[in-house]
Amino acid sequence: MKLSDYLFEKLREHQSDSFIQRTRPMLSRVGFLFNNKDLEKWIQEYEEEKKSNTCDSSDTDKKSIQR
């Protein structure tokens, strides 16, 4: 999954969350309910997930090579 796809999905989920809609102030006239800290958090999650998936696939590749 590309970063842009990941962020789009996170934004869609975040913007449609009824708790977020009730508790977070809108930061612009276009109706954003997220801020730069949310984006930073999601990018970090994406990078950690990508790193984890890369490690998992390398382990799998090493195991298949050893067989």
Rosetta constraint file for C-alpha pairs under 8 A:
AtomPair CA 1 CA 5 HARMONIC 6.41 0.50
AtomPair CA 1 CA 6 HARMONIC 6.58 0.50
AtomPair CA 2 CA 6 HARMONIC 6.29 0.50
AtomPair CA 3 CA 7 HARMONIC 6.05 0.50
AtomPair CA 3 CA 43 HARMONIC 7.51 0.50
AtomPair CA 3 CA 46 HARMONIC 6.95 0.50
AtomPair CA 4 CA 8 HARMONIC 6.04 0.50
AtomPair CA 5 CA 9 HARMONIC 6.24 0.50
AtomPair CA 6 CA 10 HARMONIC 6.27 0.50
AtomPair CA 6 CA 46 HARMONIC 7.12 0.50
AtomPair CA 7 CA 11 HARMONIC 6.00 0.50
AtomPair CA 7 CA 39 HARMONIC 7.79 0.50
AtomPair CA 7 CA 42 HARMONIC 6.85 0.50
AtomPair CA 7 CA 43 HARMONIC 7.48 0.50
AtomPair CA 8 CA 12 HARMONIC 6.09 0.50
AtomPair CA 9 CA 13 HARMONIC 6.15 0.50
AtomPair CA 10 CA 14 HARMONIC 5.97 0.50
AtomPair CA 10 CA 42 HARMONIC 7.32 0.50
AtomPair CA 11 CA 15 HARMONIC 5.86 0.50
AtomPair CA 11 CA 34 HARMONIC 7.85 0.50
AtomPair CA 12 CA 16 HARMONIC 6.18 0.50
AtomPair CA 13 CA 17 HARMONIC 6.18 0.50
AtomPair CA 14 CA 20 HARMONIC 6.94 0.50
AtomPair CA 14 CA 33 HARMONIC 7.56 0.50
AtomPair CA 14 CA 34 HARMONIC 7.64 0.50
AtomPair CA 15 CA 20 HARMONIC 7.19 0.50
AtomPair CA 15 CA 21 HARMONIC 7.01 0.50
AtomPair CA 15 CA 32 HARMONIC 7.34 0.50
AtomPair CA 15 CA 33 HARMONIC 6.11 0.50
AtomPair CA 15 CA 34 HARMONIC 7.78 0.50
AtomPair CA 16 CA 20 HARMONIC 7.81 0.50
AtomPair CA 16 CA 21 HARMONIC 7.26 0.50
AtomPair CA 17 CA 21 HARMONIC 6.22 0.50
AtomPair CA 18 CA 22 HARMONIC 6.24 0.50
AtomPair CA 19 CA 23 HARMONIC 6.13 0.50
AtomPair CA 20 CA 24 HARMONIC 5.42 0.50
AtomPair CA 20 CA 33 HARMONIC 7.28 0.50
AtomPair CA 21 CA 25 HARMONIC 7.93 0.50
AtomPair CA 21 CA 33 HARMONIC 7.15 0.50
AtomPair CA 24 CA 33 HARMONIC 6.09 0.50
AtomPair CA 24 CA 34 HARMONIC 7.99 0.50
AtomPair CA 25 CA 33 HARMONIC 6.36 0.50
AtomPair CA 26 CA 31 HARMONIC 5.48 0.50
AtomPair CA 26 CA 32 HARMONIC 5.45 0.50
AtomPair CA 26 CA 33 HARMONIC 5.01 0.50
AtomPair CA 26 CA 34 HARMONIC 7.80 0.50
AtomPair CA 27 CA 31 HARMONIC 6.78 0.50
AtomPair CA 27 CA 32 HARMONIC 5.58 0.50
AtomPair CA 27 CA 33 HARMONIC 6.31 0.50
AtomPair CA 27 CA 34 HARMONIC 7.36 0.50
AtomPair CA 27 CA 35 HARMONIC 7.48 0.50
AtomPair CA 28 CA 32 HARMONIC 5.90 0.50
AtomPair CA 34 CA 38 HARMONIC 5.93 0.50
AtomPair CA 34 CA 39 HARMONIC 7.57 0.50
AtomPair CA 35 CA 39 HARMONIC 6.59 0.50
AtomPair CA 36 CA 40 HARMONIC 6.10 0.50
AtomPair CA 37 CA 41 HARMONIC 6.08 0.50
AtomPair CA 38 CA 42 HARMONIC 6.22 0.50
AtomPair CA 39 CA 43 HARMONIC 6.10 0.50
AtomPair CA 40 CA 44 HARMONIC 6.13 0.50
AtomPair CA 41 CA 45 HARMONIC 6.17 0.50
AtomPair CA 42 CA 46 HARMONIC 6.08 0.50
AtomPair CA 43 CA 47 HARMONIC 6.17 0.50
AtomPair CA 44 CA 48 HARMONIC 6.12 0.50
AtomPair CA 45 CA 49 HARMONIC 6.01 0.50
AtomPair CA 46 CA 50 HARMONIC 5.99 0.50
AtomPair CA 47 CA 51 HARMONIC 6.02 0.50
AtomPair CA 48 CA 52 HARMONIC 6.03 0.50
AtomPair CA 49 CA 53 HARMONIC 6.10 0.50
AtomPair CA 50 CA 54 HARMONIC 6.11 0.50
AtomPair CA 51 CA 55 HARMONIC 6.18 0.50
AtomPair CA 52 CA 56 HARMONIC 6.13 0.50
AtomPair CA 53 CA 57 HARMONIC 6.12 0.50
AtomPair CA 54 CA 58 HARMONIC 6.14 0.50
AtomPair CA 55 CA 59 HARMONIC 6.19 0.50
AtomPair CA 56 CA 60 HARMONIC 6.26 0.50
AtomPair CA 57 CA 61 HARMONIC 6.03 0.50
AtomPair CA 58 CA 62 HARMONIC 6.07 0.50
AtomPair CA 59 CA 63 HARMONIC 6.18 0.50
AtomPair CA 60 CA 64 HARMONIC 6.18 0.50
AtomPair CA 61 CA 65 HARMONIC 6.15 0.50
AtomPair CA 62 CA 66 HARMONIC 6.20 0.50
AtomPair CA 63 CA 67 HARMONIC 6.48 0.50
